Amino acid sequence: MKTSITSAVLGFSMALALAITSTPAAAQTKITVGYTAVSEFLPMFVAKERGLFAKRGLDVTPQQLAYSSVMPAALQSGSVQIAGAASPVLLLANDNGMKLVGVAGTSVHQRESNAIGLVVKANGPIKTPADFVGKKVGVPGLNAALHILTRKWLDDRGVDTRRVTFVEAPFPQMGDLLRGGSIDAAITADPFLGRIVQSGVGAMLFPVAADLPAGFSNMLYMTTDAWEAKNGEIVKNFRLALQEAIVYAQAHPEDARADMGKYIKLPPQVLAALAVPSFDASLKASQLTFWADTMSQQQMLRAVPKLDTMVAK
């Protein structure tokens, strides 16, 4: 009798263990997040590589896209559920009738930042702001964030930007375009800024950042308002994982750079010298005011933007 009871207990225990080990792991929500190859998205890479998304039930697939400007279309098509883009993209998309909302921040502007700058052809003709008149300036996208900032910077110095030719120049090609003389200058950002300067093709003429107000949102994560309304908990966990990643990156900067290197392919010397932005995963409507004012001054918006409606609570 004792042997039978023992065998029964052992059999039950083995069956229970088998049932536990064969039970699938808790299902995780799969989302694809679009990004461009800039350092603002470092927290997302850290959250992915360090399991911080997974800890919150998210299976995040980062998907690199060429430009911030394509993010609204990617959201509308459903190829990505969340998109990382320059902040003006959100305002322009909504001004054009789309219903998008910002769900998390990436970085906020700091005046001491060296992450963006106007570079000119080495030994070229541009020495002062006035020298930009009649010249060709490469921008990563027409009416994109850096184009807006360049126009503002020149406007503030009395330069008539209608007499400056702005041409679209993808970040990776700016160095070659400077070398070949297709453009005389470019507004660019790390990691491409560092590569241009280190190669000797171009020289930093003006860092730009010091002449802009601190605290505005450089880039952000956004989604459609319909998706956000149905997935508020996912948005919350996404934001919390990013914030945790920021804390990790501050404590382990070398690990964070290595994580970023998996998604933004860079030579080791460029990766090591890369300027890291000031990150903040929270996003406030007030951080978009600078863009709303500047874009209105440049007559880019048809209506006064309702910023409070463009940021998820």
C-alpha positions in Angstrom: 0.0 0.0 0.0 2.8 2.4 1.0 4.6 1.7 -2.3 1.4 2.3 -4.3 0.8 5.7 -2.5 4.5 6.7 -3.0 4.3 5.8 -6.7 1.1 7.7 -7.1 2.6 10.8 -5.5 5.7 10.6 -7.6 3.6 10.1 -10.7 1.4 13.2 -9.9 4.5 15.2 -9.1 6.1 14.3 -12.5 2.9 15.1 -14.3 2.6 18.5 -12.6 6.3 19.3 -13.4 5.7 18.3 -17.0 2.6 20.4 -17.2 4.5 23.4 -15.8 7.5 23.1 -18.1 5.3 22.5 -21.1 3.1 25.6 -20.4 4.0 28.4 -22.8 5.6 31.5 -21.3 3.3 34.4 -20.7 2.4 35.9 -24.0 4.1 39.2 -24.9 2.6 41.9 -27.0 4.4 42.3 -30.2 5.0 45.8 -31.5 7.2 47.2 -34.2 8.8 50.6 -33.6 10.2 52.7 -36.4 13.4 54.6 -35.9 16.1 56.5 -37.8 19.9 56.1 -37.4 20.5 58.7 -34.7 21.6 58.6 -31.1 18.2 59.8 -29.8 17.0 56.3 -29.9 19.7 54.8 -27.6 17.2 54.2 -24.8 15.1 52.0 -27.0 18.1 49.9 -28.0 19.1 49.5 -24.4 15.6 48.6 -23.4 15.5 45.9 -26.1 19.0 44.5 -25.4 18.7 44.5 -21.6 15.3 42.9 -21.5 13.5 45.9 -20.1 10.7 45.8 -22.7 10.3 42.0 -22.1 10.1 42.6 -18.4 7.0 44.7 -19.0 5.4 42.2 -21.4 6.5 43.8 -24.7 8.2 42.1 -27.6 9.6 45.2 -29.4 11.1 44.9 -32.9 13.0 48.1 -33.8 12.8 48.8 -37.5 15.0 51.3 -39.2 13.5 53.6 -41.7 15.4 56.2 -43.8 13.6 59.4 -42.8 11.4 60.8 -40.1 9.1 62.1 -42.7 8.0 58.6 -43.7 6.9 57.7 -40.2 3.3 58.9 -40.4 2.7 56.8 -43.5 4.2 53.8 -41.8 1.8 54.3 -38.9 -1.2 54.7 -41.1 -0.3 51.5 -43.0 0.2 49.6 -39.8 3.8 48.5 -40.7 4.9 50.0 -37.4 2.7 50.6 -34.3 5.0 53.3 -32.8 7.3 55.6 -34.7 10.3 57.6 -33.6 10.5 60.9 -35.5 11.6 64.5 -35.2 9.1 66.5 -33.3 7.9 68.7 -36.2 6.7 65.6 -38.0 4.0 65.2 -35.4 2.8 68.8 -35.9 2.9 68.7 -39.7 1.1 65.4 -39.8 -1.7 66.7 -37.7 -1.9 70.0 -39.6 -2.4 67.8 -42.7 -5.4 66.1 -41.1 -3.8 63.0 -39.6 -4.7 62.1 -36.0 -1.4 61.3 -34.3 -0.3 61.6 -30.7 3.1 61.7 -29.1 3.4 58.8 -26.5 7.0 59.2 -25.2 10.0 61.5 -25.5 13.5 60.7 -26.6 15.7 63.7 -25.9 15.3 67.4 -25.0 17.5 70.2 -26.3 20.4 71.3 -24.2 22.3 74.4 -25.2 25.7 72.8 -24.5 25.0 70.0 -26.9 27.4 69.2 -29.7 25.1 66.7 -31.3 24.0 69.0 -34.2 25.9 71.5 -36.2 26.5 73.3 -39.4 29.5 71.8 -41.2 31.1 73.4 -44.2 33.4 72.1 -46.8 37.0 72.2 -45.5 38.8 75.3 -46.8 35.5 76.4 -48.4 34.1 79.9 -48.9 31.7 80.0 -45.9 33.1 81.7 -42.8 30.2 83.8 -41.5 26.4 83.6 -41.6 26.3 86.1 -44.4 28.4 83.8 -46.6 25.5 81.3 -46.8 23.7 83.6 -49.4 24.0 82.0 -52.8 25.3 78.7 -51.4 23.8 75.2 -51.4 23.1 73.8 -47.9 22.3 70.1 -47.5 19.5 69.2 -45.1 18.3 65.7 -44.3 14.8 66.6 -45.4 13.1 69.7 -46.8 11.0 71.2 -44.0 12.3 68.6 -41.6 13.6 69.5 -38.1 17.1 70.5 -39.0 16.0 72.5 -42.0 13.6 74.4 -39.7 16.4 75.0 -37.2 18.9 76.2 -40.0 16.4 78.7 -41.3 15.7 80.0 -37.8 19.4 80.3 -37.1 20.0 82.2 -40.3 16.9 84.4 -39.9 18.0 85.3 -36.4 21.3 86.6 -37.9 19.6 88.7 -40.6 20.2 86.3 -43.4 17.5 86.2 -46.1 16.9 82.4 -46.3 15.1 82.9 -49.6 18.6 83.6 -51.0 20.0 80.3 -49.7 19.4 77.1 -51.7 18.5 74.1 -49.5 18.8 70.7 -51.1 17.8 67.3 -49.7 20.8 65.3 -48.7 20.6 62.0 -46.8 22.7 61.9 -43.6 25.0 59.1 -44.9 25.8 61.0 -48.1 26.5 64.4 -46.7 30.2 63.9 -46.4 30.5 62.7 -50.0 28.4 65.6 -51.3 30.7 68.1 -49.4 33.7 66.4 -50.8 32.4 66.5 -54.4 31.2 70.1 -54.1 27.6 69.3 -54.7 26.8 71.2 -51.5 28.8 74.0 -49.7 27.5 73.2 -46.2 25.2 70.8 -44.3 23.2 70.8 -41.2 23.8 67.4 -39.6 23.7 65.4 -36.4 25.7 62.7 -34.7 26.8 60.1 -35.6 27.2 61.6 -39.1 28.5 64.9 -37.7 31.4 63.2 -36.0 32.2 61.2 -39.1 32.3 64.2 -41.3 34.6 66.2 -39.0 36.9 63.2 -38.2 37.3 62.4 -41.9 38.5 66.0 -42.6 36.0 66.4 -45.4 34.2 69.1 -43.4 34.7 71.4 -40.5 32.2 72.4 -37.8 31.4 76.1 -38.4 28.6 76.7 -35.9 27.3 74.2 -33.3 23.8 75.9 -33.5 22.6 74.3 -30.3 24.0 77.1 -28.1 21.8 79.6 -29.9 18.5 77.7 -29.4 16.4 77.7 -26.2 16.8 74.7 -23.9 14.1 72.2 -23.1 12.2 71.6 -26.3 11.7 68.1 -27.6 14.2 67.0 -30.2 12.5 63.8 -31.2 9.6 61.7 -29.9 7.7 58.5 -30.3 4.2 58.8 -31.8 1.3 56.6 -32.9 -2.2 57.0 -34.2 -4.8 58.3 -31.7 -6.9 55.2 -32.4 -4.1 52.8 -31.6 -3.2 54.7 -28.4 -6.8 54.7 -27.3 -6.9 50.9 -27.5 -3.5 50.3 -26.1 -3.0 52.7 -23.3 -1.4 50.1 -21.0 1.1 49.2 -23.7 2.0 52.8 -24.2 2.5 53.2 -20.4 4.8 50.2 -20.3 6.7 51.3 -23.3 7.4 54.7 -21.7 8.4 53.1 -18.3 10.8 50.7 -20.0 12.4 53.7 -21.8 12.8 55.6 -18.6 14.4 52.5 -16.9 16.7 52.2 -19.9 17.8 55.8 -19.5 18.8 55.1 -15.9 20.7 52.0 -17.0 22.5 53.9 -19.7 23.6 56.6 -17.2 25.1 54.0 -14.9 26.6 51.8 -17.7 27.5 54.2 -20.6 29.8 51.7 -22.3 27.2 49.0 -22.4 24.7 51.5 -23.7 26.9 52.5 -26.6 27.5 48.9 -27.4 23.8 48.3 -27.5 23.4 51.3 -29.8 26.1 49.9 -32.0 24.0 46.9 -32.8 21.4 49.1 -34.5 23.4 52.0 -35.8 26.5 50.5 -37.5 29.5 52.7 -36.7 33.2 52.4 -36.6 34.4 51.9 -33.0 36.2 55.3 -32.9 33.0 57.1 -34.0 30.8 55.2 -31.6 33.2 56.1 -28.7 33.2 59.8 -29.6 29.4 60.0 -30.1 27.7 62.8 -28.2 24.9 61.4 -26.1 21.8 63.6 -25.9 19.9 64.5 -22.7 17.2 61.9 -22.5 13.7 62.2 -21.1 11.1 59.6 -21.8 8.3 61.8 -20.6 6.7 64.1 -23.1 4.8 67.3 -22.3 2.9 69.6 -24.7 5.0 72.5 -23.5 8.1 70.8 -25.1 6.5 71.3 -28.5 5.8 75.1 -28.1 9.2 76.0 -29.6 8.4 74.0 -32.8 4.8 75.4 -33.0 6.0 79.0 -32.8 9.0 78.5 -35.2 7.0 76.6 -37.8 4.2 79.2 -37.6 6.8 82.0 -38.2 8.0 80.1 -41.2 4.5 79.8 -42.5 4.6 76.0 -42.4 1.3 75.5 -40.5 -2.2 76.3 -41.8 -3.8 76.4 -38.3 -2.7 77.1 -34.8 -1.7 73.6 -33.4 -3.6 72.3 -30.4 -0.6 70.9 -28.6 -2.5 69.5 -25.6 -4.4 67.1 -27.9 -1.2 65.9 -29.5 0.4 64.3 -26.4 -1.0 61.1 -24.8 -1.8 61.5 -21.1 
